[in-house]
């Protein structure tokens, strides 16, 4: 794992630098810098737009009483896309823009699910309906009395 992180944090910046230098050689410094700035600005706007869409999807799922797991994973991918798009570079911008595409995110979600199924065993419980099986008992009010721990240790005459 550490070796992979070392490769990630050394190879990716090196590749980015080489791509930016190659782009500068084939165009100009002003074009290269403008491209980096433009992708940062456009990427930020698209990330915000996609992020707000995912937040509203999470809210819809929660209102329906569903677990918003897929939407939360999409939100995480959008967050990573935003970080990649504000990082100067060509390769990170390409990956960032791909992650902002819903079709690409769904494909990545499918790959992640298959990877998780290979690595983990999932056990599910069927038929759990909560603490009560009868719908009428959900409306019952239970009277409770709260006892403060300070007053509970005192003799009853002091209360």
Residue pairs with C-beta under 8 A, 6 or more apart in sequence:
12 89
12 91
12 92
13 89
15 91
16 88
16 89
16 90
16 91
16 92
19 89
19 90
19 91
20 32
20 36
20 88
20 89
20 90
23 31
23 32
23 35
23 90
24 31
24 32
36 88
36 89
39 85
39 93
39 96
39 97
40 85
40 86
40 88
42 85
43 81
43 82
43 84
43 85
43 86
43 93
43 96
43 97
43 100
44 82
44 85
44 86
46 85
46 97
46 100
47 78
47 79
47 81
47 82
47 85
47 100
50 78
50 81
50 100
50 102
51 75
51 78
51 79
51 82
54 71
54 74
54 75
54 78
55 75
57 68
57 71
57 74
58 68
58 71
58 72
58 75
61 67
61 68
61 71
62 68
70 109
73 109
73 112
74 102
74 105
74 109
77 99
77 105
77 108
77 109
78 99
78 100
78 105
80 96
80 99
81 95
81 96
81 97
81 98
81 99
81 100
82 96
83 96
84 92
84 93
84 95
84 96
84 99
85 92
85 93
85 96
85 97
85 100
87 96
98 104
99 105
99 108
132 138
151 159
